[in-house]
Amino acid sequence: MLAILIAVGPSLAPPHSGYHLRGRKRGFEGWYHRLTLPSGPSFAFVYSIFDPADEDSPRHGVGVQLFGPDEQASGLRIASAGDAFWADEHALALGHTTLGVALRRPAPAKAFARFVQQGWQLTSTRHQGKCDDISWSYDVEPRLGWGGGKDAKQYSTAGWLAALPVFEPHYQILMAHGLASGHVSWRGQRYDFESAPAYTEKNWGGAFPSRWFWLQCNAFDGLPGVALTCAGGARGVPLRGEEDVAMIGVHVEREDAFYPFPNVRWSVSPWGSWRLDGEYEDVRVSVTASCDDAGTLVACPTAAGMTDGISRETFNGKLELRLWRIAGSQPIRSGSCPCPSEEDGDTILLEASTERAALEVGGGPWEDVWEGSCAVGEAEAVVLGADVPLEAISDWIPGL
């Protein structure tokens, strides 16, 4: 989850856009796509696949979860992978048919609607599906990947080591901000929209964090094109046991600016309160979030497969984001609140707020406030910052 700027691949799509599980008998891959209507509810589409090459595994299968108005969940559906699941290894394109024609590649909207009675397809520019009394069909214009705009170089969220099956699970933001136009029909209610903020991320691997937190918003009040993603978790590390890692990433489209923060300090309650502070070179960030509702339970990957009720998420979080550039060296101080000081010459870069943030905690559960921190040392920065030409062997590494 460390937000180190490592460029991978010749294309302008974020690295790890493709499917990673070719050649792996066991493992999972999951995709999360959020849609925030300008004057309506949020929707989330969560897809997963477990042990695709092992039909005897009790975890084998494809799952889908849908979340809509008032954070209602349609529930998790698991179906055998078989020939009904397809995915591109080098681009964001995947789908699954549970009833109808099993497709092999992205289908035009009319063809999908005609030949697929139950199923879904997702690409970087198109999202469509049917699941019981819920259906959706809309186009997406990617605006921000991970590292800049659609014409800027894109980066791996966790550095070049994410190409290797270590330090799992791996994590990648595929679209920090996009604009979606089309419709969602949710249990008899149709929602039409144009230029609605959209977001996509994924994770994959064979290991699972014991607990985590996550915050996301690309629909800030009066500030289109500002995108925030924060994530942190306790993960296993070979030969080192478990460690806490976290990152904060901020995009500001109007300035073509990207601010990654690998040095993070946090205080997260079991539910209802999130506080993160980050630093990267001479830039500082502060994120404060809270919610009044109980959220909704989400099924998440574990060693046993997709497990119900181990994560809680809300789409109605209140969040304040502050970004500033310091005049001198002011490292994050444990137990203190770093705040900009214009008297000391600090420059405020961004102040934003919203009541439409997605907030989540998962794993554990933990009963007390989780306070932690992580930082990238000089030696780690040298390793993670190495210019590794992974594009030269991308044909041999699924997912790149």
GUKOL-487110 format. One record per residue (C-alpha): x, y, z; residue number from 1. Coordinates in nm, 2 decimals, decimal comma. Example, Ala and Ser with C-alpha at 12.3 -4.5 7.8 and 13.67 -1.06 7.14 Angstrom:
% GUKOL-487110
xx_yy_zz_seq
1,23_-0,45_0,78_1 .
1,37_-0,11_0,71_2 .
END
This chain:
% GUKOL-487110
xx_yy_zz_seq
0,00_0,00_0,00_1 .
0,30_0,23_0,01_2 .
0,24_0,50_-0,25_3 .
0,59_0,50_-0,41_4 .
0,61_0,64_-0,76_5 .
0,72_0,35_-0,98_6 .
0,63_0,37_-1,34_7 .
0,55_0,03_-1,51_8 .
0,46_-0,04_-1,86_9 .
0,45_0,17_-2,18_10 .
0,07_0,23_-2,18_11 .
-0,11_0,51_-2,00_12 .
-0,33_0,27_-1,81_13 .
-0,24_0,21_-1,45_14 .
-0,02_-0,10_-1,40_15 .
-0,19_-0,41_-1,27_16 .
-0,50_-0,33_-1,47_17 .
-0,50_-0,68_-1,60_18 .
-0,59_-1,02_-1,45_19 .
-0,32_-1,18_-1,23_20 .
-0,43_-1,53_-1,16_21 .
-0,32_-1,71_-1,47_22 .
-0,10_-2,00_-1,36_23 .
-0,21_-1,98_-1,00_24 .
-0,42_-2,27_-0,87_25 .
-0,50_-2,08_-0,55_26 .
-0,56_-1,71_-0,49_27 .
-0,81_-1,44_-0,52_28 .
-0,87_-1,12_-0,71_29 .
-1,13_-0,86_-0,64_30 .
-1,25_-0,54_-0,81_31 .
-1,44_-0,25_-0,64_32 .
-1,62_0,01_-0,85_33 .
-1,80_0,31_-0,69_34 .
-2,05_0,55_-0,86_35 .
-2,16_0,87_-0,68_36 .
-2,46_1,04_-0,84_37 .
-2,44_1,42_-0,83_38 .
-2,79_1,45_-0,68_39 .
-2,87_1,09_-0,58_40 .
-2,73_0,79_-0,40_41 .
-2,40_0,61_-0,43_42 .
-2,37_0,26_-0,58_43 .
-2,09_0,01_-0,54_44 .
-2,02_-0,30_-0,75_45 .
-1,79_-0,55_-0,59_46 .
-1,66_-0,85_-0,79_47 .
-1,44_-1,14_-0,68_48 .
-1,29_-1,47_-0,79_49 .
-1,13_-1,74_-0,58_50 .
-0,92_-2,04_-0,68_51 .
-1,02_-2,03_-1,05_52 .
-0,81_-2,32_-1,15_53 .
-0,91_-2,55_-0,86_54 .
-1,27_-2,66_-0,90_55 .
-1,24_-2,89_-0,60_56 .
-1,16_-2,59_-0,37_57 .
-1,45_-2,49_-0,14_58 .
-1,35_-2,13_-0,22_59 .
-1,38_-2,18_-0,60_60 .
-1,61_-1,94_-0,77_61 .
-1,71_-1,59_-0,88_62 .
-1,89_-1,35_-0,64_63 .
-2,08_-1,02_-0,68_64 .
-2,21_-0,78_-0,43_65 .
-2,42_-0,47_-0,51_66 .
-2,48_-0,17_-0,29_67 .
-2,73_0,10_-0,36_68 .
-2,98_0,35_-0,21_69 .
-2,96_0,37_0,17_70 .
-2,67_0,14_0,14_71 .
-2,89_-0,16_0,08_72 .
-2,70_-0,47_-0,03_73 .
-2,82_-0,72_-0,28_74 .
-2,62_-0,99_-0,11_75 .
-2,33_-1,20_-0,22_76 .
-2,38_-1,44_-0,50_77 .
-2,12_-1,72_-0,57_78 .
-2,12_-1,91_-0,90_79 .
-1,87_-2,16_-1,05_80 .
-1,60_-1,99_-1,25_81 .
-1,59_-2,24_-1,53_82 .
-1,60_-2,09_-1,88_83 .
-1,84_-1,82_-1,78_84 .
-1,57_-1,59_-1,64_85 .
-1,33_-1,41_-1,86_86 .
-1,06_-1,14_-1,80_87 .
-0,79_-0,97_-2,00_88 .
-0,44_-1,01_-1,85_89 .
-0,31_-0,67_-1,96_90 .
-0,61_-0,44_-1,95_91 .
-0,91_-0,37_-1,72_92 .
-1,16_-0,59_-1,89_93 .
-1,35_-0,88_-1,72_94 .
-1,70_-1,03_-1,70_95 .
-1,91_-1,32_-1,59_96 .
-2,23_-1,48_-1,72_97 .
-2,46_-1,67_-1,48_98 .
-2,75_-1,70_-1,72_99 .
-2,72_-1,66_-2,10_100 .
-2,43_-1,67_-2,34_101 .
-2,09_-1,70_-2,19_102 .
-1,89_-1,42_-2,34_103 .
-1,51_-1,42_-2,41_104 .
-1,45_-1,05_-2,45_105 .
-1,63_-0,71_-2,39_106 .
-1,96_-0,70_-2,58_107 .
-2,14_-0,40_-2,73_108 .
-2,42_-0,27_-2,50_109 .
-2,70_-0,40_-2,72_110 .
-2,54_-0,74_-2,77_111 .
-2,48_-0,78_-2,40_112 .
-2,84_-0,69_-2,32_113 .
-2,97_-0,94_-2,58_114 .
-2,76_-1,24_-2,50_115 .
-2,69_-1,21_-2,12_116 .
-2,99_-1,25_-1,89_117 .
-2,78_-1,25_-1,57_118 .
-2,42_-1,14_-1,55_119 .
-2,19_-0,84_-1,58_120 .
-1,90_-0,69_-1,77_121 .
-1,65_-0,42_-1,66_122 .
-1,39_-0,23_-1,86_123 .
-1,21_0,10_-1,81_124 .
-1,47_0,27_-2,03_125 .
-1,79_0,06_-1,99_126 .
-1,99_-0,10_-1,71_127 .
-2,30_-0,31_-1,76_128 .
-2,49_-0,59_-1,58_129 .
-2,81_-0,76_-1,46_130 .
-2,86_-0,92_-1,13_131 .
-3,22_-1,01_-1,03_132 .
-3,41_-0,68_-1,01_133 .
-3,10_-0,47_-1,05_134 .
-2,94_-0,36_-1,38_135 .
-2,69_-0,10_-1,49_136 .
-2,55_0,03_-1,81_137 .
-2,32_0,33_-1,85_138 .
-2,01_0,46_-2,02_139 .
-1,71_0,58_-1,82_140 .
-1,46_0,85_-1,92_141 .
-1,14_0,79_-1,71_142 .
-1,00_1,12_-1,59_143 .
-0,74_1,03_-1,33_144 .
-0,56_0,70_-1,30_145 .
-0,29_0,67_-1,03_146 .
-0,02_0,94_-1,08_147 .
-0,18_1,19_-1,30_148 .
-0,44_1,26_-1,57_149 .
-0,52_1,03_-1,86_150 .
-0,22_1,15_-2,06_151 .
0,02_1,13_-1,77_152 .
0,25_0,84_-1,67_153 .
0,08_0,60_-1,44_154 .
0,22_0,42_-1,13_155 .
0,19_0,12_-0,92_156 .
0,02_0,20_-0,59_157 .
0,26_-0,03_-0,40_158 .
0,58_-0,01_-0,61_159 .
0,74_-0,26_-0,85_160 .
0,74_-0,54_-0,59_161 .
0,36_-0,57_-0,65_162 .
0,46_-0,76_-0,96_163 .
0,59_-1,05_-0,74_164 .
0,38_-1,29_-0,53_165 .
0,52_-1,15_-0,20_166 .
0,39_-0,89_0,05_167 .
0,03_-1,00_-0,04_168 .
-0,24_-0,90_-0,07_169 .
-0,15_-0,64_-0,34_170 .
-0,35_-0,33_-0,40_171 .
-0,40_-0,09_-0,70_172 .
-0,61_0,21_-0,77_173 .
-0,71_0,18_-1,13_174 .
-0,92_0,50_-1,17_175 .
-0,90_0,76_-0,90_176 .
-1,15_0,97_-1,08_177 .
-1,38_0,92_-1,38_178 .
-1,71_1,05_-1,52_179 .
-1,99_0,81_-1,58_180 .
-2,31_0,86_-1,79_181 .
-2,60_0,62_-1,83_182 .
-2,84_0,46_-1,59_183 .
-2,89_0,22_-1,29_184 .
-3,22_0,05_-1,23_185 .
-3,24_-0,05_-0,86_186 .
-3,55_-0,25_-0,75_187 .
-3,80_-0,07_-0,97_188 .
-3,64_0,28_-0,94_189 .
-3,44_0,40_-1,24_190 .
-3,16_0,65_-1,19_191 .
-3,03_0,84_-1,50_192 .
-2,71_1,04_-1,47_193 .
-2,45_1,23_-1,67_194 .
-2,09_1,29_-1,57_195 .
-2,13_1,12_-1,23_196 .
-1,80_1,07_-1,04_197 .
-1,67_0,71_-1,07_198 .
-1,39_0,52_-0,90_199 .
-1,22_0,18_-0,94_200 .
-0,97_-0,02_-0,75_201 .
-0,86_-0,38_-0,71_202 .
-0,66_-0,63_-0,49_203 .
-0,53_-0,97_-0,54_204 .
-0,30_-1,24_-0,39_205 .
-0,30_-1,54_-0,16_206 .
-0,28_-1,37_0,18_207 .
-0,52_-1,14_0,37_208 .
-0,48_-0,85_0,62_209 .
-0,59_-0,92_0,97_210 .
-0,76_-0,57_0,99_211 .
-0,78_-0,26_0,78_212 .
-0,93_0,08_0,72_213 .
-1,02_0,26_0,39_214 .
-1,15_0,61_0,29_215 .
-1,24_0,73_-0,06_216 .
-1,40_1,03_-0,22_217 .
-1,40_1,20_-0,56_218 .
-1,71_1,41_-0,51_219 .
-1,60_1,70_-0,29_220 .
-1,83_2,00_-0,25_221 .
-1,76_2,25_-0,52_222 .
-1,43_2,09_-0,62_223 .
-1,47_1,86_-0,92_224 .
-1,16_1,66_-1,01_225 .
-1,03_1,63_-0,65_226 .
-0,98_1,26_-0,56_227 .
-0,87_1,11_-0,23_228 .
-0,80_0,75_-0,14_229 .
-0,66_0,63_0,20_230 .
-0,59_0,27_0,29_231 .
-0,42_0,10_0,58_232 .
-0,39_-0,25_0,71_233 .
-0,20_-0,51_0,91_234 .
-0,04_-0,76_0,67_235 .
0,20_-1,05_0,69_236 .
0,55_-1,01_0,57_237 .
0,78_-1,30_0,49_238 .
1,04_-1,36_0,77_239 .
0,92_-1,05_0,96_240 .
0,57_-1,14_1,08_241 .
0,30_-0,88_1,07_242 .
0,34_-0,51_1,00_243 .
0,11_-0,21_0,96_244 .
0,12_-0,02_0,63_245 .
-0,08_0,27_0,50_246 .
-0,10_0,53_0,23_247 .
-0,28_0,85_0,14_248 .
-0,31_0,97_-0,22_249 .
-0,46_1,30_-0,34_250 .
-0,52_1,41_-0,70_251 .
-0,61_1,76_-0,80_252 .
-0,71_1,75_-1,17_253 .
-0,72_2,12_-1,24_254 .
-0,36_2,15_-1,14_255 .
-0,25_1,82_-1,29_256 .
-0,11_1,74_-0,95_257 .
-0,06_1,41_-0,76_258 .
0,04_1,39_-0,40_259 .
0,14_1,05_-0,26_260 .
0,20_1,01_0,11_261 .
0,39_0,69_0,21_262 .
0,46_0,83_0,56_263 .
0,13_0,81_0,75_264 .
0,01_0,83_1,11_265 .
-0,35_0,73_1,19_266 .
-0,61_0,69_1,47_267 .
-0,92_0,49_1,37_268 .
-1,20_0,38_1,60_269 .
-1,38_0,05_1,57_270 .
-1,65_0,25_1,39_271 .
-1,74_0,61_1,33_272 .
-1,41_0,81_1,34_273 .
-1,11_0,82_1,12_274 .
-0,80_1,05_1,15_275 .
-0,49_1,04_0,93_276 .
-0,19_1,26_0,88_277 .
0,07_1,22_0,61_278 .
0,39_1,37_0,48_279 .
0,58_1,34_0,15_280 .
0,89_1,56_0,11_281 .
0,77_1,92_0,20_282 .
0,39_1,85_0,16_283 .
0,16_1,76_0,45_284 .
-0,19_1,63_0,45_285 .
-0,46_1,59_0,72_286 .
-0,78_1,38_0,67_287 .
-1,06_1,38_0,93_288 .
-1,37_1,17_0,88_289 .
-1,68_1,05_1,08_290 .
-2,02_0,91_1,02_291 .
-2,35_0,90_1,21_292 .
-2,50_0,58_1,05_293 .
-2,43_0,22_1,12_294 .
-2,31_0,15_0,77_295 .
-2,36_-0,18_0,60_296 .
-2,19_-0,51_0,63_297 .
-1,96_-0,62_0,34_298 .
-1,83_-0,97_0,26_299 .
-1,46_-0,97_0,21_300 .
-1,19_-1,22_0,12_301 .
-1,04_-1,44_0,39_302 .
-0,84_-1,76_0,40_303 .
-1,18_-1,94_0,41_304 .
-1,31_-1,75_0,10_305 .
-1,56_-1,46_0,08_306 .
-1,68_-1,42_0,44_307 .
-1,99_-1,22_0,54_308 .
-1,99_-0,94_0,79_309 .
-1,62_-0,88_0,86_310 .
-1,62_-0,53_0,71_311 .
-1,85_-0,23_0,76_312 .
-1,88_0,06_0,51_313 .
-2,08_0,38_0,47_314 .
-2,12_0,61_0,16_315 .
-2,24_0,90_0,37_316 .
-1,92_0,99_0,56_317 .
-1,83_1,34_0,66_318 .
-1,48_1,42_0,56_319 .
-1,24_1,71_0,57_320 .
-0,92_1,72_0,37_321 .
-0,64_1,97_0,41_322 .
-0,32_1,98_0,21_323 .
-0,03_2,23_0,25_324 .
0,33_2,29_0,18_325 .
0,56_2,36_0,47_326 .
0,83_2,62_0,47_327 .
1,08_2,42_0,66_328 .
1,14_2,06_0,79_329 .
0,84_1,97_1,01_330 .
0,81_1,60_1,05_331 .
0,49_1,45_1,18_332 .
0,51_1,45_1,56_333 .
0,36_1,16_1,75_334 .
0,06_1,27_1,95_335 .
0,03_1,61_1,79_336 .
-0,18_1,76_1,52_337 .
0,03_1,90_1,23_338 .
-0,15_2,22_1,11_339 .
-0,04_2,47_0,86_340 .
0,10_2,80_0,99_341 .
0,09_3,10_0,76_342 .
0,31_3,28_1,01_343 .
0,58_3,02_0,95_344 .
0,55_3,06_0,58_345 .
0,34_2,75_0,51_346 .
0,12_2,75_0,20_347 .
-0,23_2,60_0,20_348 .
-0,27_2,40_-0,13_349 .
-0,62_2,26_-0,08_350 .
-0,91_2,26_0,16_351 .
-1,20_2,03_0,08_352 .
-1,50_1,88_0,25_353 .
-1,78_1,64_0,17_354 .
-2,06_1,44_0,33_355 .
-2,04_1,17_0,06_356 .
-1,72_0,99_0,15_357 .
-1,69_0,61_0,15_358 .
-1,55_0,50_0,49_359 .
-1,47_0,15_0,59_360 .
-1,32_-0,07_0,87_361 .
-1,26_-0,44_0,84_362 .
-1,11_-0,75_0,99_363 .
-1,04_-0,78_1,36_364 .
-1,27_-0,69_1,51_365 .
-1,08_-0,45_1,74_366 .
-1,24_-0,30_2,05_367 .
-1,01_0,00_2,10_368 .
-0,89_0,29_1,89_369 .
-0,63_0,17_1,64_370 .
-0,34_0,41_1,65_371 .
-0,04_0,34_1,42_372 .
0,21_0,48_1,18_373 .
0,43_0,37_0,90_374 .
0,72_0,53_0,71_375 .
0,95_0,45_0,42_376 .
1,31_0,46_0,53_377 .
1,60_0,56_0,30_378 .
1,70_0,20_0,22_379 .
1,35_0,11_0,14_380 .
1,31_0,41_-0,08_381 .
1,61_0,32_-0,28_382 .
1,48_-0,04_-0,34_383 .
1,13_0,07_-0,42_384 .
1,25_0,36_-0,63_385 .
1,47_0,14_-0,85_386 .
1,40_0,17_-1,22_387 .
1,29_-0,19_-1,29_388 .
1,18_-0,23_-1,66_389 .
0,89_-0,47_-1,59_390 .
0,74_-0,38_-1,93_391 .
1,01_-0,59_-2,09_392 .
0,87_-0,90_-1,93_393 .
0,51_-0,80_-1,91_394 .
0,41_-1,09_-2,14_395 .
0,53_-1,34_-1,87_396 .
0,37_-1,16_-1,58_397 .
-0,01_-1,17_-1,57_398 .
-0,17_-0,85_-1,47_399 .
0,08_-0,59_-1,59_400 .
END
